Amino acid sequence: MANVILKLMTIFSTDVGLTEINYQNVNILGDIINQFMKEYGKKLRKSFVDPSGNLESHVVILVNGRNYLFLDGLNTKLKDGDQIVISAPLIGG
């Protein structure tokens, strides 16, 4: 079981009213995302949540700076001190 920090960037911190949340006794990334959505999902803009109440696939989720899609997805194992970041896609030029 790990103790980790979830950092909320851009619109997510605005919608939720927090910049970070500490989670304790979690095993995998999916544990954090599920708990986050139960607690704060209704505060998020509809463009980031699908009809089932899950985060949309275009939401950026990083584990220690690496996109979770290139790890083990929501099954990515976590260890103490890991930092998770949730952000809207950043674009520009």
Helices and strands as residue ranges (DSSP letters): E 2-8, H 10-16, E 20-26, H 29-40, G 41-43, G 46-48, E 60-63, E 66-67, G 68-70, G 73-75, E 83-87
